């Protein structure tokens, strides 16, 4: 499986689009739809690891490998059967919280039953299970085991990052105007307490090209800039940042690169070594479908010597032999939940991240193509795969408040969505994942058309 994140930014599907419908008018809706679906349907993905997921009954097992065709709906129905999906709900809000598959919820239940039976002695067995989850997460994200620590979520990891980088009064962090509040607030607090400067660069939504993003960052740098911070994928418009290019730029100038990766693991292949960032925080309970309250923090091996831990609960803070142990979970924590991370990642690996990426891209392209034909509707997400996430599609409707529209869609048809009203945005956010179906997208368009008419 190709785990090159820089090439993943271009997307496995994009590398095959030269065989698309050249006879169509460039940029037309028909060409966009036909090219995207034809390419996606021909992708066959592979998995790097064998899954060890245990299922309750033999007939509940999902397919044992990736699909031959991404539009094989019979295959995806078997996958979909592994989720606790309610028949009266169309769940399109994976960017907020993903749905755990049945083997994951079973693993959490079994873990707590085991603790209830064994008490304190059971903690040691579960410690081994949690360690396996941590190592599996490291492999899943293209990192070494000694570079990864488990956290509760991206918010916790981003706070550790903001307080762990060594900076002096007057030093500057440069971030974008599209950052999540969980990424902004820790730096704002540190600025007020210790006199660092927080600066922001405005990135158009969407930008015209990857190079435009890099150029805007480079122009905003000053001699005081010590850290650049940005999302891998923004939560609202779904902008996919050119991570490798930005991290290379920072490294060349001796600047620390820190990435908010809350929206990418489980939606697109991620290779942290290929990306070249110093720090990466993520929530695994979104697209990676782990139990709620699970995430991880990556600290590049060569950067660990200068990274401060934020608590001393696990021993001497200056014990370099312990490396990231110093910033790991302290005291008693939810071991059954963290042990189930491995179960979720094994589930994804059984399908294969290339297949999941292609499925997510196919669904979002299908949605975008229909939205582009609706009067009064404008996309907030780029149609360029190099600049857009494979799973997040945001759109605005002229004359409509996105919060009101989202509420109507949920009340009228059980369609669960999110919205983005930061900066100048007033967008409805649709987060489609591999267990969603084209039929659910058709239903969204049907209900939206009815509401707007």
KOLLO-378446 format. One record per residue (C-alpha): x, z, y; residue number from 0; residue in three letters. Coordinates in nm, 4 decimals. Layout:
BEGIN
        c1        c3        c2    i   aa
         X         Z         Y  NUM  Ala
...
***
This chain:
BEGIN
        c1        c3        c2    i   aa
    0.0000    0.0000    0.0000    0  Unk
    0.1286   -0.0923    0.3407    1  Unk
    0.1539    0.2322    0.5391    2  Unk
    0.3229    0.0822    0.8456    3  Unk
    0.1199    0.2273    1.1292    4  Unk
    0.2521   -0.0185    1.3847    5  Unk
    0.1268   -0.3006    1.1685    6  Unk
   -0.1880   -0.1013    1.1036    7  Unk
   -0.2450   -0.1117    1.4789    8  Unk
   -0.2538   -0.4873    1.4331    9  Unk
   -0.4751   -0.4155    1.1267   10  Unk
   -0.4573   -0.5468    0.7680   11  Unk
   -0.7536   -0.7718    0.8487   12  Unk
   -0.5937   -0.9225    1.1566   13  Unk
   -0.2990   -1.0575    0.9631   14  Unk
   -0.5360   -1.2934    0.7790   15  Unk
   -0.7506   -1.4186    1.0658   16  Unk
   -0.5644   -1.7461    1.1063   17  Unk
   -0.8002   -1.8865    0.8398   18  Unk
   -1.1039   -1.8106    1.0551   19  Unk
   -1.3611   -2.0470    1.2045   20  Unk
   -1.1500   -2.2545    1.4404   21  Unk
   -1.4295   -2.5038    1.4984   22  Unk
   -1.6366   -2.2424    1.6796   23  Unk
   -1.6103   -2.1909    2.0519   24  Unk
   -1.3294   -1.9339    2.1086   25  Unk
   -1.4644   -1.5882    2.1846   26  Unk
   -1.8197   -1.6694    2.0798   27  Unk
   -2.0310   -1.4091    1.9063   28  Unk
   -2.0746   -1.6350    1.6012   29  Unk
   -1.7020   -1.6928    1.5629   30  Unk
   -1.6316   -1.3219    1.6049   31  Unk
   -1.8850   -1.2228    1.3375   32  Unk
   -1.8002   -1.4965    1.0847   33  Unk
   -1.4275   -1.4455    1.1153   34  Unk
   -1.4447   -1.0671    1.0823   35  Unk
   -1.6741   -1.0619    0.7798   36  Unk
   -1.4995   -1.3435    0.5964   37  Unk
   -1.1608   -1.1807    0.6333   38  Unk
   -1.2819   -0.8328    0.5461   39  Unk
   -1.4542   -0.9543    0.2316   40  Unk
   -1.1319   -1.0980    0.0942   41  Unk
   -0.9197   -0.7840    0.1269   42  Unk
   -0.8186   -0.6103   -0.1956   43  Unk
   -0.6508   -0.2758   -0.1395   44  Unk
   -0.4367   -0.0585   -0.3607   45  Unk
   -0.3824    0.3131   -0.3813   46  Unk
   -0.0476    0.4896   -0.3866   47  Unk
   -0.1532    0.7966   -0.5837   48  Unk
   -0.3839    0.8611   -0.8770   49  Unk
   -0.6723    1.0907   -0.7944   50  Unk
   -0.7163    1.4160   -0.9851   51  Unk
   -1.0647    1.4855   -0.8523   52  Unk
   -1.2918    1.6662   -1.0979   53  Unk
   -1.6569    1.5636   -1.1051   54  Unk
   -1.9439    1.7702   -1.2374   55  Unk
   -2.0795    1.5020   -1.4711   56  Unk
   -1.9337    1.1887   -1.6229   57  Unk
   -2.2026    0.9644   -1.4714   58  Unk
   -2.1221    1.0942   -1.1228   59  Unk
   -1.7736    0.9494   -1.1171   60  Unk
   -1.7058    0.6963   -0.8417   61  Unk
   -1.5189    0.3702   -0.9071   62  Unk
   -1.1684    0.4413   -1.0339   63  Unk
   -0.9905    0.2164   -0.7850   64  Unk
   -1.0343   -0.0031   -0.4765   65  Unk
   -1.2936   -0.2814   -0.4602   66  Unk
   -1.2102   -0.6455   -0.5196   67  Unk
   -1.4143   -0.7372   -0.2119   68  Unk
   -1.4888   -0.5199    0.0885   69  Unk
   -1.8473   -0.6502    0.1060   70  Unk
   -1.9215   -0.5493   -0.2549   71  Unk
   -2.2185   -0.3286   -0.1713   72  Unk
   -2.2668   -0.2262   -0.5353   73  Unk
   -1.9192   -0.0706   -0.5283   74  Unk
   -1.9871    0.1140   -0.2031   75  Unk
   -2.3211    0.2412   -0.3319   76  Unk
   -2.1316    0.4130   -0.6143   77  Unk
   -1.8990    0.5666   -0.3569   78  Unk
   -2.1937    0.6633   -0.1370   79  Unk
   -2.3516    0.8484   -0.4301   80  Unk
   -2.0660    1.1000   -0.4073   81  Unk
   -2.1987    1.2339   -0.0743   82  Unk
   -2.4754    1.4782    0.0135   83  Unk
   -2.6529    1.2209    0.2287   84  Unk
   -3.0099    1.2963    0.3375   85  Unk
   -3.2476    1.0042    0.2823   86  Unk
   -3.4173    1.0531    0.6205   87  Unk
   -3.0910    1.0573    0.8195   88  Unk
   -2.8543    0.7783    0.9233   89  Unk
   -2.5295    0.9596    0.9926   90  Unk
   -2.3119    0.7702    1.2431   91  Unk
   -2.1151    1.0571    1.3956   92  Unk
   -1.8026    1.0776    1.1807   93  Unk
   -1.5899    1.1029    1.4942   94  Unk
   -1.7269    1.4529    1.5456   95  Unk
   -1.7461    1.5711    1.1856   96  Unk
   -1.7095    1.3769    0.8636   97  Unk
   -1.9228    1.4439    0.5568   98  Unk
   -1.7490    1.6132    0.2637   99  Unk
   -1.7983    1.4346   -0.0691  100  Unk
   -1.9453    1.6338   -0.3558  101  Unk
   -1.6131    1.7092   -0.5313  102  Unk
   -1.4842    1.8660   -0.2086  103  Unk
   -1.7812    2.0955   -0.1572  104  Unk
   -1.7567    2.1875   -0.5262  105  Unk
   -1.3874    2.2690   -0.4865  106  Unk
   -1.4638    2.5019   -0.1932  107  Unk
   -1.7384    2.6750   -0.3917  108  Unk
   -1.5159    2.7142   -0.6970  109  Unk
   -1.2366    2.8559   -0.4821  110  Unk
   -1.4533    3.1278   -0.3319  111  Unk
   -1.6008    3.2137   -0.6719  112  Unk
   -1.2455    3.2448   -0.8038  113  Unk
   -1.1564    3.4827   -0.5193  114  Unk
   -1.4717    3.6837   -0.5842  115  Unk
   -1.3713    3.7198   -0.9487  116  Unk
   -1.0030    3.7952   -0.9014  117  Unk
   -0.9792    3.9614   -0.5599  118  Unk
   -0.6344    4.0009   -0.4121  119  Unk
   -0.4615    3.8694   -0.7247  120  Unk
   -0.6372    3.5362   -0.6824  121  Unk
   -0.4679    3.4785   -0.3493  122  Unk
   -0.1398    3.3935   -0.5194  123  Unk
   -0.2893    3.1158   -0.7321  124  Unk
   -0.4698    2.9781   -0.4302  125  Unk
   -0.1453    2.9913   -0.2327  126  Unk
   -0.0062    2.7344   -0.4766  127  Unk
   -0.3186    2.5211   -0.4292  128  Unk
   -0.2855    2.5383   -0.0515  129  Unk
    0.0785    2.4339   -0.0772  130  Unk
   -0.0281    2.1306   -0.2792  131  Unk
   -0.2747    2.0442   -0.0032  132  Unk
   -0.0011    2.0708    0.2587  133  Unk
    0.2333    1.8461    0.0600  134  Unk
   -0.0442    1.5971   -0.0081  135  Unk
   -0.1280    1.5850    0.3638  136  Unk
    0.2371    1.5172    0.4451  137  Unk
    0.2501    1.2243    0.2011  138  Unk
   -0.0867    1.0970    0.3211  139  Unk
    0.0447    1.0817    0.6798  140  Unk
    0.3879    0.9413    0.6010  141  Unk
    0.5859    1.2578    0.6740  142  Unk
    0.8257    1.4812    0.4849  143  Unk
    0.6845    1.8007    0.3375  144  Unk
    0.9043    2.0139    0.5613  145  Unk
    0.7571    1.8473    0.8715  146  Unk
    0.3925    1.9382    0.8087  147  Unk
    0.1961    2.2600    0.8559  148  Unk
   -0.1761    2.3154    0.8034  149  Unk
   -0.3962    2.4259    1.0951  150  Unk
   -0.7668    2.4780    1.1568  151  Unk
   -0.8093    2.1633    1.3669  152  Unk
   -0.6542    1.9357    1.6262  153  Unk
   -0.7431    2.1808    1.9023  154  Unk
   -0.5234    2.4493    1.7467  155  Unk
   -0.2413    2.2031    1.6866  156  Unk
   -0.2559    2.0718    2.0442  157  Unk
   -0.2368    2.4260    2.1782  158  Unk
    0.0707    2.4939    1.9642  159  Unk
    0.2269    2.1730    2.0960  160  Unk
    0.1578    2.2567    2.4613  161  Unk
    0.3067    2.6030    2.4252  162  Unk
    0.5907    2.5160    2.1898  163  Unk
    0.7776    2.2472    2.3864  164  Unk
    1.0568    2.3969    2.5945  165  Unk
    1.0042    2.3148    2.9621  166  Unk
    1.1237    2.4527    3.2954  167  Unk
    0.9281    2.5025    3.6202  168  Unk
    0.8915    2.1649    3.7885  169  Unk
    0.9111    1.9661    3.4646  170  Unk
    0.6305    1.7143    3.4237  171  Unk
    0.3978    1.6144    3.1416  172  Unk
    0.2387    1.2707    3.1742  173  Unk
   -0.0958    1.2142    2.9999  174  Unk
   -0.3849    0.9716    3.0475  175  Unk
   -0.7174    1.0198    3.2242  176  Unk
   -0.8955    0.9722    2.8901  177  Unk
   -0.7621    1.2774    2.7063  178  Unk
   -0.9920    1.5179    2.5249  179  Unk
   -1.0484    1.8533    2.6931  180  Unk
   -0.8686    2.0223    2.4009  181  Unk
   -0.5594    1.8258    2.4933  182  Unk
   -0.5849    1.8824    2.8679  183  Unk
   -0.6617    2.2528    2.8908  184  Unk
   -0.3501    2.3983    2.7209  185  Unk
   -0.1281    2.2040    2.9606  186  Unk
   -0.3397    2.3017    3.2614  187  Unk
   -0.3082    2.6672    3.1684  188  Unk
    0.0662    2.6370    3.1175  189  Unk
    0.0999    2.4657    3.4542  190  Unk
   -0.0785    2.7538    3.6285  191  Unk
    0.1265    3.0182    3.4499  192  Unk
    0.4718    2.8650    3.4464  193  Unk
    0.4858    2.6027    3.7196  194  Unk
    0.5107    2.2798    3.5228  195  Unk
    0.3393    1.9683    3.6593  196  Unk
    0.0550    1.7805    3.4887  197  Unk
    0.0211    1.4150    3.5870  198  Unk
   -0.2215    1.1511    3.4648  199  Unk
   -0.2015    0.7739    3.4304  200  Unk
   -0.5194    0.5679    3.4507  201  Unk
   -0.5633    0.3286    3.1572  202  Unk
   -0.8388    0.0652    3.1978  203  Unk
   -1.1232    0.0903    2.9491  204  Unk
   -1.0569   -0.1306    2.7697  205  Unk
   -0.7105   -0.2539    2.8731  206  Unk
   -0.6194   -0.6202    2.8579  207  Unk
   -0.3298   -0.5810    2.6147  208  Unk
   -0.0988   -0.3337    2.4430  209  Unk
    0.1782   -0.4266    2.6845  210  Unk
   -0.0419   -0.3366    2.9809  211  Unk
   -0.0750    0.0161    2.8414  212  Unk
    0.3015    0.0503    2.7946  213  Unk
    0.3713   -0.0883    3.1432  214  Unk
    0.1274    0.1543    3.3075  215  Unk
    0.2932    0.4483    3.1340  216  Unk
    0.6418    0.3323    3.2268  217  Unk
    0.5491    0.2855    3.5923  218  Unk
    0.4057    0.6378    3.6043  219  Unk
    0.7227    0.8049    3.4733  220  Unk
    0.9332    1.0087    3.7162  221  Unk
    1.2742    1.1774    3.6855  222  Unk
    1.0820    1.5012    3.6170  223  Unk
    0.8834    1.3622    3.3212  224  Unk
    0.9783    1.5556    3.0075  225  Unk
    0.6740    1.4870    2.7875  226  Unk
    0.4317    1.1965    2.7380  227  Unk
    0.1034    1.2849    2.5696  228  Unk
   -0.1777    1.0527    2.4602  229  Unk
   -0.4419    0.9954    2.1942  230  Unk
   -0.3757    0.7735    1.8950  231  Unk
   -0.7423    0.6726    1.9317  232  Unk
   -0.9609    0.7959    2.2172  233  Unk
   -1.2740    0.9817    2.1106  234  Unk
   -1.5126    0.7870    2.3352  235  Unk
   -1.4334    0.4203    2.3948  236  Unk
   -1.2279    0.4115    2.0742  237  Unk
   -0.9148    0.2712    2.2395  238  Unk
   -0.6298    0.2316    1.9912  239  Unk
   -0.3041    0.3105    2.1708  240  Unk
    0.0240    0.1260    2.0969  241  Unk
    0.1815    0.4420    1.9577  242  Unk
    0.5083    0.2950    1.8302  243  Unk
    0.5811    0.1169    2.1567  244  Unk
    0.5067    0.4265    2.3665  245  Unk
    0.7132    0.6537    2.1426  246  Unk
    1.0056    0.4085    2.1478  247  Unk
    0.9888    0.4008    2.5267  248  Unk
    0.9897    0.7798    2.5423  249  Unk
    1.2763    0.8160    2.2948  250  Unk
    1.4929    0.5719    2.4909  251  Unk
    1.4457    0.7814    2.8045  252  Unk
    1.4975    1.1188    2.6368  253  Unk
    1.1301    1.2126    2.6744  254  Unk
    0.9289    1.4049    2.4147  255  Unk
    0.6324    1.2145    2.2659  256  Unk
    0.3257    1.4128    2.1568  257  Unk
    0.0169    1.2485    2.0051  258  Unk
   -0.3418    1.3661    1.9695  259  Unk
   -0.4287    1.2134    1.6317  260  Unk
   -0.7687    1.3734    1.5834  261  Unk
   -0.9463    1.0418    1.5256  262  Unk
   -0.7197    0.8454    1.2907  263  Unk
   -0.6264    1.0039    0.9533  264  Unk
   -0.8795    0.8852    0.6964  265  Unk
   -0.9928    0.5898    0.9116  266  Unk
   -0.6691    0.3918    0.9236  267  Unk
   -0.3333    0.4176    0.7432  268  Unk
   -0.1026    0.6544    0.9323  269  Unk
    0.2758    0.6617    0.8910  270  Unk
    0.4240    0.9210    1.1232  271  Unk
    0.7836    0.8210    1.0573  272  Unk
    0.7004    0.4628    1.1457  273  Unk
    0.5166    0.5734    1.4590  274  Unk
    0.8242    0.7594    1.5781  275  Unk
    0.6499    1.0444    1.7611  276  Unk
    0.7966    1.3936    1.7893  277  Unk
    0.4661    1.5783    1.7510  278  Unk
    0.1243    1.4881    1.6072  279  Unk
   -0.1842    1.7108    1.5773  280  Unk
   -0.4991    1.6148    1.3910  281  Unk
   -0.8267    1.7356    1.2478  282  Unk
   -0.8703    1.6349    0.8850  283  Unk
   -1.2413    1.7242    0.8836  284  Unk
   -1.3372    1.4067    1.0682  285  Unk
   -1.2467    1.0801    0.8965  286  Unk
   -1.0445    1.2390    0.6136  287  Unk
   -1.3594    1.4257    0.4994  288  Unk
   -1.1944    1.7613    0.4329  289  Unk
   -1.3902    2.0866    0.4757  290  Unk
   -1.4791    2.1863    0.8307  291  Unk
   -1.1989    2.3845    0.9925  292  Unk
   -0.9001    2.1982    0.8489  293  Unk
   -0.6249    2.0076    1.0224  294  Unk
   -0.2488    1.9750    1.0338  295  Unk
    0.0432    1.9631    1.2739  296  Unk
    0.3496    1.7408    1.2381  297  Unk
    0.6798    1.8377    1.3967  298  Unk
    0.9578    1.5840    1.3465  299  Unk
    1.2512    1.7346    1.1586  300  Unk
    1.5050    1.6566    1.4278  301  Unk
    1.2837    1.8189    1.6902  302  Unk
    1.2152    2.1483    1.5121  303  Unk
    1.5264    2.3236    1.6385  304  Unk
    1.3999    2.3123    1.9956  305  Unk
    1.0328    2.3816    1.9221  306  Unk
    0.9121    2.7379    1.9876  307  Unk
    0.6617    2.9067    1.7558  308  Unk
    0.3615    3.0628    1.9292  309  Unk
    0.3341    3.3760    1.7128  310  Unk
    0.5569    3.5895    1.4933  311  Unk
    0.3129    3.6795    1.2181  312  Unk
    0.5121    3.5129    0.9430  313  Unk
    0.8505    3.6683    1.0059  314  Unk
    1.1396    3.6392    1.2517  315  Unk
    1.0772    3.3628    1.5038  316  Unk
    1.4464    3.2669    1.5030  317  Unk
    1.4717    3.2264    1.1242  318  Unk
    1.5728    2.8598    1.1175  319  Unk
    1.5734    2.8471    0.7376  320  Unk
    1.1990    2.9007    0.7410  321  Unk
    1.1467    2.5969    0.9681  322  Unk
    0.7737    2.5312    1.0180  323  Unk
    0.6794    2.8401    0.8194  324  Unk
    0.7121    3.0137    1.1551  325  Unk
    0.4071    2.8385    1.3001  326  Unk
    0.1922    2.8219    0.9874  327  Unk
   -0.1210    3.0260    0.9100  328  Unk
   -0.0765    3.3991    0.9561  329  Unk
   -0.2282    3.6829    0.7577  330  Unk
   -0.5443    3.6301    0.5561  331  Unk
   -0.7085    3.2921    0.6024  332  Unk
   -0.9596    3.0614    0.4314  333  Unk
   -0.7497    2.9566    0.1306  334  Unk
   -1.0313    2.7956   -0.0732  335  Unk
   -1.1079    2.5668    0.2199  336  Unk
   -0.7460    2.4629    0.2658  337  Unk
   -0.7003    2.4208   -0.1082  338  Unk
   -0.9815    2.1624   -0.1023  339  Unk
   -0.7869    1.9392    0.1397  340  Unk
   -0.6044    1.7910   -0.1592  341  Unk
   -0.9343    1.7123   -0.3304  342  Unk
   -1.0548    1.5197   -0.0241  343  Unk
   -0.7310    1.3249    0.0181  344  Unk
   -0.7224    1.2423   -0.3522  345  Unk
   -1.0756    1.1069   -0.3116  346  Unk
   -0.9622    0.8765   -0.0300  347  Unk
   -0.6538    0.7669   -0.2211  348  Unk
   -0.8669    0.6664   -0.5176  349  Unk
   -1.0401    0.4119   -0.2963  350  Unk
   -0.7219    0.3270   -0.1049  351  Unk
   -0.6648    0.3515    0.2687  352  Unk
   -0.6314   -0.0252    0.3082  353  Unk
   -0.9785   -0.0693    0.1569  354  Unk
   -1.1217    0.2093    0.3735  355  Unk
   -0.9657    0.0579    0.6841  356  Unk
   -1.1065   -0.2853    0.6002  357  Unk
   -1.4520   -0.1451    0.5268  358  Unk
   -1.4571    0.0511    0.8530  359  Unk
   -1.3393   -0.2545    1.0452  360  Unk
   -1.6037   -0.4751    0.8839  361  Unk
   -1.8840   -0.2345    0.9742  362  Unk
   -1.7728   -0.1888    1.3355  363  Unk
   -1.7270   -0.5633    1.3844  364  Unk
   -2.0757   -0.6218    1.2433  365  Unk
   -2.2176   -0.3688    1.4888  366  Unk
   -2.0271   -0.5081    1.7856  367  Unk
   -2.1436   -0.8616    1.7124  368  Unk
   -2.5097   -0.7561    1.7260  369  Unk
   -2.4658   -0.5406    2.0360  370  Unk
   -2.3046   -0.8335    2.2170  371  Unk
   -2.6301   -1.0302    2.1831  372  Unk
   -2.8514   -0.7599    2.3345  373  Unk
   -2.9423   -0.7984    2.7046  374  Unk
   -2.8383   -0.5074    2.9228  375  Unk
   -2.5951   -0.3731    2.6612  376  Unk
   -2.2203   -0.3660    2.7322  377  Unk
   -1.9425   -0.2714    2.4922  378  Unk
   -1.7075    0.0085    2.5916  379  Unk
   -1.4835   -0.0689    2.2949  380  Unk
   -1.2589   -0.3743    2.2827  381  Unk
   -1.3258   -0.6498    2.0283  382  Unk
   -0.9480   -0.6928    1.9964  383  Unk
   -0.8334   -0.5195    1.6770  384  Unk
   -0.4987   -0.4411    1.8359  385  Unk
   -0.6747   -0.2297    2.0986  386  Unk
   -0.9719   -0.0817    1.9142  387  Unk
   -1.0199    0.1712    1.6386  388  Unk
   -1.1737    0.0436    1.3147  389  Unk
   -1.4471    0.3070    1.3125  390  Unk
   -1.5556    0.3884    1.6700  391  Unk
   -1.7853    0.1576    1.8659  392  Unk
   -1.9117    0.2684    2.2081  393  Unk
   -2.1705    0.0916    2.4195  394  Unk
   -2.3644    0.1449    2.7389  395  Unk
   -2.7160    0.0334    2.8315  396  Unk
   -2.7961   -0.0589    3.1885  397  Unk
   -3.0315    0.1942    3.3460  398  Unk
   -3.0099    0.4424    3.0574  399  Unk
   -2.8454    0.7827    3.0370  400  Unk
   -2.6508    0.7939    2.7107  401  Unk
   -2.7530    1.1516    2.6319  402  Unk
   -3.1205    1.0628    2.6670  403  Unk
   -3.0830    0.7456    2.4612  404  Unk
   -2.8957    0.9282    2.1877  405  Unk
   -3.1698    1.1907    2.1679  406  Unk
   -3.4435    0.9273    2.1431  407  Unk
   -3.2653    0.7445    1.8601  408  Unk
   -3.2231    1.0653    1.6637  409  Unk
   -3.5768    1.1853    1.7224  410  Unk
   -3.7341    0.8478    1.6513  411  Unk
   -3.5364    0.7422    1.3441  412  Unk
   -3.2994    1.0223    1.2401  413  Unk
   -2.9955    0.8283    1.3672  414  Unk
   -2.7170    1.0783    1.4429  415  Unk
   -2.4785    0.9592    1.7165  416  Unk
   -2.2543    1.1003    1.9883  417  Unk
   -2.1958    1.0061    2.3517  418  Unk
   -1.9121    0.9831    2.6025  419  Unk
   -1.9784    1.0681    2.9675  420  Unk
   -1.6277    1.1395    3.0884  421  Unk
   -1.4661    0.9676    3.3842  422  Unk
   -1.6899    0.6685    3.4676  423  Unk
   -1.8171    0.6331    3.1109  424  Unk
   -2.1809    0.6671    3.0143  425  Unk
   -2.1620    0.5451    2.6556  426  Unk
   -2.3304    0.5988    2.3238  427  Unk
   -2.0659    0.6428    2.0528  428  Unk
   -2.1237    0.5096    1.7009  429  Unk
   -1.8770    0.6263    1.4335  430  Unk
   -1.9159    0.4218    1.1148  431  Unk
   -1.7249    0.5168    0.7997  432  Unk
   -1.6964    0.3562    0.4578  433  Unk
   -2.0028    0.5322    0.3155  434  Unk
   -2.2235    0.3778    0.5847  435  Unk
   -2.3949    0.0462    0.5145  436  Unk
   -2.4785   -0.2771    0.6973  437  Unk
   -2.8436   -0.1836    0.6425  438  Unk
   -2.7972    0.1335    0.8473  439  Unk
   -2.6479   -0.0717    1.1294  440  Unk
   -2.9424   -0.3118    1.1108  441  Unk
   -3.1765   -0.0148    1.1399  442  Unk
   -2.9889    0.1151    1.4462  443  Unk
   -3.0191   -0.2257    1.6144  444  Unk
   -3.3873   -0.2497    1.5188  445  Unk
   -3.4736    0.0905    1.6664  446  Unk
   -3.2562    0.0359    1.9745  447  Unk
   -3.4269   -0.2979    2.0389  448  Unk
   -3.7667   -0.1329    2.0079  449  Unk
   -3.6726    0.1505    2.2456  450  Unk
   -3.5276   -0.0806    2.5093  451  Unk
   -3.8263   -0.3163    2.4976  452  Unk
***
